[in-house]
Amino acid sequence: MVCAALEMRHTCKGIVGSNPTLSARLYLLSASYLQDLGFLNPRDSELTLLTDVNIHRIIRRSSTFGPVYSEDVTPQDDGKADRGIFFIFISARAYDTIEFMQQEWINRGNFVDLGEERDPIVGLHEEDGQFTIPQTPVRKRVDGVQTFNVMKGGEYLFMPSLSALKWIADAGWKRQPADASAQ
C-alpha cells in the first residue's frame, strides 16, 4: 500500500476562460476523468507497452485536505495553510507500480493520446508545458502549465494477504508444530 500527500502551493493560470487563477481543486473537478486520480489504472489505455497490465493493476482512492480554495485569496495569503491531495493505492508490487505510473503515465503523455504532454496536477514540468482537456466538439488546450505541487511525503506499507490475516487472528504463531512437541 502506498500513501502520498501532494501539497498544492501555486495556482493554475488561464485554465478556465477569463478566470486568471484556478486552484488545483477546482481544476480537478473540471476534469472529471482526473477527479480521483483514477486515470492511473491502465484498463482501457492504448499504451504500446501494455504487456504488463496485470502487474501494474491498482486499487486507488484520493481525497483533498486543507481549506477550500477561494478566488478572493491572493497567492501571498494562500501559502499560510496546507492544501492538497492525499492519494492512496494498493498494489501487489507497489514499488514497481509507482515507478511505472510516474514514468509512463504521469510524466509521459502516452496515456489517453496526449502525445508528449505531462499530467497537469502531479507531473513534473521542468519548463512551461501544455495540457489538452478532452471536450466535445473541440478540445481545449492550456498553455503555460507549471509544476505547482510539492511532494510532502510517501510511505510503502506492507499489507498481508487474507490467509496471513487469518493466521494472525487465530494466533497461528503460538501453536507448536506436531513434530516439535514430540521432541
Secondary structure, DSSP 4 states (H G I P E B T S, - for coil): -EEEEEEE-S-EEEEETTEEEE-HHHHHHHSGGGTTSGGG--TT---TTGGGTTTT--EEEEEEESSPP-TTS-HHHHTTS--EEEEEEE-TTHHHHHHHIIIIIISSTTGGG-TTPPPTTT---SS-EEEEE--SSS-EEEEEE---EEEEEEEE-----HHHHHHHHTTGGGSPPHHHHH-
